[in-house]
C-alpha cells in the first residue's frame, strides 16, 4: 500500500448552483449550498455536493477548524446525510461537505443532469468501491478522485488556514465506501484524520476467512474485491490497483493503525429495515442482517489485529467460528473503536443524533455503547 504524494494538477472546483436545479426551483437542505466538484481534469463530468457556510470557495477564507465529509448510501440521498450531520455539528468552526454519486441506470436525484453529472454502473459497489464512472462521455473517473478533490481543497491553507481535523463519515453503502477509502487515503501530515463507519451493508475483508461457512464455488464474488482486498478474480478497480502495493496483510496493517470508529445500530435488521444488500457476498459476512454483518466484521478485525486480549468480542456474531480460523497479522497497532447504538436502526439521522454518533463526530470518547445486543 502506498499513499499519494501529490494531487492530480487538473483537479478543480466549480462553485454555483446547478442550472437544472435552479430551473426547477429546487429547495436545498437548511444551511446548504450546492456546488459542482470536477474531480477528473480529463473529463468534463461533475459531481454535485452540498456544503455549509463553512466552505471556502477559491479566493475565499474559512475559519473552520474541523471538516466533515458525509457520504450517503444507496439512492444518492445526499440531502439527508448532509442534514443528519449538519444538524449535529452546525456551522460554527465546522465545514460540512456531502458529495453525491449517481447510478446511470437507476432513478436519479433532482440534482442530476445527464450531460454533466458523472454516473456509475448499476449497483452500490461500483461508486462505493472506487470504480470508474461510465457516463457521460465514457468519462472513466474513479469515485475516489472526488474524495481527492475534496481533500485537495481542504488542505489548501489559503482557503482553510485554521483547519486541523478532517472527518470522513459514511452511513450504509457510504460507510463501505469510506472504509475502502480509509485504507488508501493520503492523510495530510498537517491534519488529524478520522473515519466513521455506520451501518455498512458489507465490509472489505483482508483474508479469505468469513464468520460463517458459505459455498465459495456458488459465490465466487465473496472472495473478490470489493468484498475482499485482493486482486484475484480481476475485480479490483484501476484506481485501487494502482495504489495497492503490498497486498492484504500490508493493507490491513496500515488500516488498523488509522483512527476508525464503527457505529452499529442494534435495530438494523432486515425485518425492520428491508432492502439491505441481499447478495451472497454480503451474506457470507454474517447473514441477512446488517447488524450481524457489522458485529462479525468487528470481531474479525479485532482478532486479525491480535487485539482480542484488549477487546472482548466473545458476544459478537461469528466469534466462535472466527477465533480458530483467523491468523493475527503481526506488527499491528490497532486504533479502531466500536459503539453499538441502542434503539437505532438503518437511519442516518438517528445514527448521528444518537449519543454514539455525537460522541464519534465530536471525538468525545465512546461511553454509550450497549455492546453486542440482539433485540
C-alpha positions as a printed NumPy array, in Angstrom:
array([[  0.   ,   0.   ,   0.   ],
       [  1.303,   3.43 ,  -0.868],
       [ -0.046,   6.908,  -0.337],
       [ -0.455,   9.71 ,  -2.835],
       [  2.17 ,  12.39 ,  -2.524],
       [  0.617,  14.896,  -4.884],
       [ -2.879,  15.525,  -6.068],
       [ -3.539,  15.497,  -9.813],
       [ -2.892,  19.013, -11.129],
       [ -6.079,  19.156, -13.157],
       [ -8.472,  18.829, -10.217],
       [-10.636,  21.924,  -9.924],
       [-13.802,  23.032,  -8.23 ],
       [-16.707,  24.833,  -9.835],
       [-18.959,  26.558,  -7.319],
       [-22.526,  27.539,  -8.091],
       [-25.971,  26.09 ,  -8.149],
       [-26.611,  23.657, -10.964],
       [-28.622,  25.206, -13.765],
       [-31.061,  22.304, -13.774],
       [-31.72 ,  22.739, -10.053],
       [-32.255,  26.474, -10.397],
       [-34.6  ,  25.969, -13.304],
       [-36.791,  23.617, -11.279],
       [-36.739,  25.876,  -8.203],
       [-35.4  ,  23.047,  -6.098],
       [-35.261,  23.74 ,  -2.384],
       [-31.984,  22.905,  -0.674],
       [-31.5  ,  21.442,   2.791],
       [-31.396,  24.077,   5.516],
       [-27.97 ,  25.688,   5.663],
       [-26.774,  24.132,   2.393],
       [-25.382,  25.484,  -0.848],
       [-24.879,  23.347,  -3.941],
       [-21.519,  23.136,  -5.691],
       [-20.031,  21.127,  -8.538],
       [-16.895,  19.104,  -7.985],
       [-14.866,  18.403, -11.121],
       [-12.554,  15.609,  -9.955],
       [-11.018,  14.483, -13.254],
       [ -9.432,  17.108, -15.449],
       [ -9.573,  14.775, -18.445],
       [-13.351,  14.522, -18.091],
       [-15.904,  17.341, -18.193],
       [-18.193,  15.467, -15.801],
       [-19.106,  16.84 , -12.381],
       [-20.24 ,  15.534,  -9.003],
       [-22.821,  17.619,  -7.109],
       [-22.224,  18.244,  -3.423],
       [-23.885,  20.149,  -0.624],
       [-21.712,  22.372,   1.546],
       [-22.495,  24.582,   4.52 ],
       [-21.38 ,  28.142,   5.201],
       [-18.002,  26.902,   6.415],
       [-16.98 ,  26.105,   2.846],
       [-14.449,  28.454,   1.255],
       [-14.706,  28.953,  -2.479],
       [-11.478,  29.755,  -4.343],
       [-10.134,  33.157,  -3.243],
       [-12.151,  32.96 ,  -0.012],
       [-11.054,  32.04 ,   3.509],
       [-12.851,  29.823,   6.021],
       [-12.407,  29.873,   9.789],
       [-13.486,  26.22 ,  10.106],
       [-11.31 ,  24.042,  12.307],
       [-12.976,  20.686,  11.538],
       [-14.225,  19.305,   8.22 ],
       [-16.929,  16.644,   7.981],
       [-17.34 ,  14.781,   4.702],
       [-20.573,  12.816,   4.976],
       [-21.307,  10.044,   2.491],
       [-24.787,   8.849,   1.54 ],
       [-25.826,   5.267,   0.923],
       [-27.845,   3.712,  -1.887],
       [-30.093,   6.178,  -3.688],
       [-27.87 ,   9.282,  -3.64 ],
       [-29.894,  10.878,  -0.83 ],
       [-27.073,  13.266,  -0.048],
       [-29.531,  15.872,   1.204],
       [-30.489,  13.517,   4.053],
       [-26.898,  12.807,   5.035],
       [-25.915,  16.469,   4.821],
       [-28.766,  17.409,   7.153],
       [-28.056,  14.491,   9.512],
       [-24.5  ,  15.689,  10.169],
       [-25.111,  19.425,   9.826],
       [-27.925,  19.314,  12.385],
       [-25.412,  17.997,  14.924],
       [-22.203,  19.905,  14.163],
       [-23.728,  23.195,  12.958],
       [-21.755,  25.963,  11.268],
       [-19.508,  27.297,  13.996],
       [-15.943,  26.281,  13.131],
       [-17.229,  23.373,  11.007],
       [-17.334,  22.771,   7.274],
       [-19.715,  20.045,   6.061],
       [-19.433,  18.507,   2.585],
       [-21.856,  15.889,   1.199],
       [-20.984,  14.595,  -2.301],
       [-23.493,  12.645,  -4.405],
       [-22.736,   9.602,  -6.548],
       [-25.405,   8.654,  -9.061],
       [-26.048,   5.361, -10.845],
       [-26.577,   5.609, -14.606],
       [-29.404,   3.058, -14.792],
       [-31.275,   3.932, -11.593],
       [-33.656,   6.767, -10.692],
       [-31.564,   9.867, -10.1  ],
       [-31.917,  12.795,  -7.79 ],
       [-33.282,  16.156,  -8.85 ],
       [-29.704,  17.415,  -8.934],
       [-28.694,  15.078, -11.771],
       [-28.047,  16.479, -15.256],
       [-27.485,  13.757, -17.919],
       [-24.975,  15.739, -19.953],
       [-22.959,  16.95 , -16.933],
       [-23.218,  14.668, -13.932],
       [-20.87 ,  11.718, -13.51 ],
       [-22.671,   8.404, -13.038],
       [-21.585,   4.855, -12.285],
       [-22.666,   1.394, -13.406],
       [-25.562,  -0.292, -11.66 ],
       [-25.054,  -1.373,  -8.062],
       [-23.762,   0.4  ,  -4.984],
       [-20.419,  -1.416,  -5.054],
       [-19.405,   0.488,  -8.21 ],
       [-19.194,   4.023,  -6.855],
       [-18.672,   2.761,  -3.287],
       [-15.748,   0.63 ,  -4.475],
       [-13.799,   3.335,  -6.283],
       [-14.659,   2.133,  -9.777],
       [-14.651,   4.429, -12.807],
       [-17.734,   6.326, -13.895],
       [-19.474,   5.21 , -17.09 ],
       [-21.236,   8.409, -18.132],
       [-21.348,  10.983, -19.503],
       [-18.872,  10.707, -22.368],
       [-17.376,   7.384, -21.153],
       [-15.761,   9.546, -18.501],
       [-13.761,   6.827, -16.654],
       [-13.347,   8.845, -13.459],
       [-12.909,   6.946, -10.187],
       [-15.294,   7.954,  -7.423],
       [-12.245,   8.224,  -5.148],
       [-10.969,  11.066,  -7.322],
       [-13.878,  13.089,  -5.926],
       [-12.511,  12.482,  -2.441],
       [ -9.101,  13.607,  -3.674],
       [-10.644,  16.829,  -4.969],
       [-12.294,  17.495,  -1.614],
       [ -9.078,  16.733,   0.236],
       [ -7.064,  18.987,  -2.07 ],
       [ -9.404,  21.877,  -1.286],
       [ -9.417,  21.271,   2.472],
       [ -5.628,  21.097,   2.694],
       [ -5.236,  24.39 ,   0.817],
       [ -4.047,  26.676,   3.625],
       [ -5.02 ,  29.789,   1.681],
       [ -8.656,  28.662,   1.914],
       [ -8.715,  26.735,   5.213],
       [ -5.87 ,  28.147,   7.328],
       [ -7.394,  27.072,  10.68 ],
       [ -8.424,  23.543,   9.702],
       [ -6.783,  20.867,  11.836],
       [ -9.169,  17.854,  11.687],
       [-10.777,  16.02 ,   8.761],
       [-13.583,  13.53 ,   9.457],
       [-14.875,  11.129,   6.796],
       [-18.284,   9.783,   7.866],
       [-20.344,   7.287,   5.893],
       [-23.679,   5.613,   6.512],
       [-24.885,   2.409,   4.833],
       [-23.148,   1.994,   1.447],
       [-21.413,   5.275,   2.245],
       [-19.745,   3.518,   5.179],
       [-18.496,   0.79 ,   2.84 ],
       [-17.031,   3.477,   0.583],
       [-15.38 ,   5.325,   3.453],
       [-13.907,   2.053,   4.744],
       [-12.192,   1.382,   1.409],
       [-11.065,   4.996,   1.171],
       [ -9.637,   4.808,   4.678],
       [ -7.261,   2.073,   3.509],
       [ -5.863,   4.272,   0.719],
       [ -6.493,   7.821,   1.864],
       [ -3.409,  10.056,   1.591],
       [ -3.659,  11.553,   5.073],
       [ -2.238,  15.058,   5.348],
       [  0.643,  15.422,   7.8  ],
       [ -0.773,  18.75 ,   8.943],
       [ -4.25 ,  17.458,   9.776],
       [ -5.686,  14.829,  12.07 ],
       [ -7.861,  12.426,  10.09 ],
       [-10.697,  10.308,  11.486],
       [-13.149,   7.897,   9.868],
       [-16.683,   6.983,  10.984],
       [-18.347,   3.885,   9.503],
       [-22.032,   3.481,  10.356],
       [-24.266,   0.507,   9.488],
       [-22.249,  -0.694,   6.488],
       [-24.043,  -3.343,   4.372],
       [-20.711,  -5.061,   3.749],
       [-17.067,  -4.73 ,   4.766],
       [-13.918,  -5.331,   2.748],
       [-12.14 ,  -8.278,   4.4  ],
       [ -8.372,  -8.767,   4.34 ],
       [ -8.252, -12.565,   4.086],
       [-10.479, -15.372,   2.84 ],
       [-11.858, -16.101,   6.332],
       [-15.524, -15.273,   6.903],
       [-17.648, -15.579,  10.055],
       [-19.626, -18.482,   8.626],
       [-19.43 , -21.293,   6.099],
       [-20.551, -20.406,   2.588],
       [-20.369, -22.037,  -0.83 ],
       [-17.276, -20.493,  -2.409],
       [-17.989, -22.127,  -5.762],
       [-21.526, -20.761,  -5.927],
       [-20.458, -17.355,  -4.585],
       [-17.015, -16.51 ,  -6.025],
       [-17.651, -12.779,  -5.654],
       [-17.349, -13.039,  -1.869],
       [-13.618, -13.602,  -2.283],
       [-13.054, -10.759,  -4.727],
       [-12.8  ,  -7.001,  -4.423],
       [-14.728,  -5.071,  -3.114],
       [-15.703,  -7.773,  -0.586],
       [-12.07 ,  -8.76 ,  -0.071],
       [ -8.889,  -6.72 ,  -0.533],
       [ -7.438,  -8.852,  -3.311],
       [ -6.524,  -8.705,  -6.984],
       [ -7.766, -12.256,  -7.51 ],
       [-10.672, -12.518,  -9.904],
       [ -9.845,  -9.225, -11.592],
       [-12.359,  -7.202,  -9.604],
       [-10.036,  -4.54 ,  -8.209],
       [-10.635,  -1.188,  -9.962],
       [ -7.839,   0.692, -11.674],
       [ -7.603,   3.413,  -9.014],
       [ -7.215,   0.926,  -6.154],
       [ -4.857,  -1.419,  -8.019],
       [ -2.504,   1.461,  -8.839],
       [ -2.209,   2.332,  -5.144],
       [ -2.15 ,  -1.131,  -3.606],
       [  1.494,  -2.019,  -3.288],
       [  1.633,  -4.648,  -0.565],
       [ -1.397,  -6.922,  -0.695],
       [ -3.875,  -7.854,   2.004],
       [ -1.661,  -8.002,   5.089],
       [  0.068,  -4.707,   4.349],
       [ -3.272,  -3.068,   3.602],
       [ -4.753,  -4.289,   6.892],
       [ -1.672,  -3.324,   8.879],
       [ -1.91 ,   0.251,   7.611],
       [ -5.687,   0.417,   8.008],
       [ -5.633,  -0.945,  11.56 ],
       [ -3.441,   1.969,  12.613],
       [ -5.875,   4.591,  11.398],
       [ -8.424,   6.345,  13.598],
       [-11.6  ,   4.441,  12.711],
       [-14.88 ,   4.4  ,  14.642],
       [-17.514,   1.757,  13.852],
       [-21.151,   2.614,  14.661],
       [-23.697,  -0.228,  14.682],
       [-27.436,   0.117,  15.243],
       [-28.781,  -2.791,  17.273],
       [-32.109,  -2.481,  15.394],
       [-30.523,  -2.595,  11.925],
       [-32.216,  -5.808,  10.85 ],
       [-33.837,  -6.844,   7.583],
       [-37.248,  -7.279,   9.214],
       [-37.222,  -3.685,  10.482],
       [-35.357,  -2.049,   7.588],
       [-35.757,  -4.205,   4.453],
       [-33.688,  -3.585,   1.354],
       [-30.209,  -4.366,   2.624],
       [-27.745,  -5.877,   0.181],
       [-29.126,  -9.394,  -0.251],
       [-26.417, -10.88 ,  -2.467],
       [-24.489, -13.967,  -1.415],
       [-21.244, -11.998,  -0.943],
       [-22.53 ,  -9.672,   1.789],
       [-24.497, -12.513,   3.362],
       [-21.293, -14.514,   3.668],
       [-20.207, -11.819,   6.136],
       [-22.808, -12.676,   8.759],
       [-26.218, -13.336,   7.266],
       [-29.222, -11.309,   6.219],
       [-28.958,  -8.524,   8.827],
       [-26.531,  -5.626,   8.505],
       [-26.319,  -5.649,  12.309],
       [-24.858,  -9.17 ,  12.366],
       [-22.518,  -8.403,   9.462],
       [-21.118,  -5.413,  11.32 ],
       [-20.816,  -7.332,  14.58 ],
       [-18.904, -10.05 ,  12.732],
       [-16.683,  -7.54 ,  10.936],
       [-15.727,  -6.002,  14.291],
       [-14.879,  -9.411,  15.776],
       [-12.877, -10.276,  12.662],
       [-10.866,  -7.032,  12.753],
       [-10.08 ,  -7.401,  16.463],
       [ -8.922, -10.998,  16.016],
       [ -6.936, -10.218,  12.859],
       [ -5.175,  -7.408,  14.717],
       [ -4.38 ,  -9.731,  17.62 ],
       [ -6.28 ,  -7.391,  19.935],
       [ -8.591,  -9.976,  21.479],
       [ -6.996,  -9.597,  24.904],
       [ -7.905,  -5.898,  24.938],
       [-11.286,  -6.068,  23.207],
       [-13.767,  -8.718,  24.339],
       [-15.639,  -9.763,  21.204],
       [-16.951, -13.076,  22.507],
       [-20.606, -11.945,  22.211],
       [-20.258, -10.687,  18.655],
       [-21.593, -12.627,  15.673],
       [-19.224, -15.265,  14.323],
       [-16.724, -15.139,  17.175],
       [-16.748, -18.879,  17.877],
       [-16.227, -19.626,  14.19 ],
       [-13.588, -16.932,  13.639],
       [-11.407, -17.427,  16.707],
       [ -9.883, -20.69 ,  15.467],
       [ -9.573, -19.598,  11.838],
       [ -8.178, -16.054,  11.924],
       [ -4.384, -15.806,  11.971],
       [ -3.357, -12.458,  13.518],
       [ -1.283, -10.103,  11.391],
       [  1.945,  -9.173,  13.126],
       [  3.2  ,  -5.664,  13.754],
       [ -0.253,  -4.112,  14.093],
       [ -1.183,  -1.044,  16.114],
       [ -4.964,  -1.304,  16.435],
       [ -6.676,   2.09 ,  16.816],
       [-10.242,   1.162,  15.916],
       [-13.227,   1.663,  18.231],
       [-16.817,   0.467,  18.202],
       [-20.058,   1.86 ,  19.602],
       [-23.325,  -0.101,  19.423],
       [-26.294,   2.268,  19.332],
       [-29.223,   1.02 ,  21.388],
       [-32.598,   1.555,  19.72 ],
       [-31.121,   2.769,  16.418],
       [-31.787,   1.112,  13.073],
       [-30.804,   1.904,   9.49 ],
       [-31.343,   5.642,   9.7  ],
       [-28.563,   8.201,   9.159],
       [-30.422,  10.919,  11.051],
       [-30.883,   8.691,  14.102],
       [-27.283,   7.477,  13.884],
       [-25.672,  10.903,  14.097],
       [-28.201,  12.203,  16.623],
       [-27.516,   9.26 ,  18.955],
       [-25.061,   9.568,  21.817],
       [-22.657,   7.242,  19.999],
       [-22.971,   9.302,  16.836],
       [-22.457,  12.635,  18.56 ],
       [-19.506,  11.312,  20.539],
       [-17.939,   9.999,  17.33 ],
       [-18.45 ,  13.265,  15.443],
       [-17.007,  15.352,  18.266],
       [-14.386,  12.759,  19.315],
       [-15.544,  12.721,  22.926],
       [-14.953,   9.072,  23.766],
       [-17.471,   6.269,  23.272],
       [-19.246,   5.644,  26.564],
       [-22.781,   4.999,  25.335],
       [-22.257,   1.632,  23.639],
       [-24.758,  -1.055,  24.648],
       [-22.4  ,  -3.793,  23.444],
       [-23.402,  -6.669,  21.189],
       [-27.167,  -6.763,  21.707],
       [-29.771,  -8.61 ,  19.624],
       [-33.214,  -7.094,  20.302]])
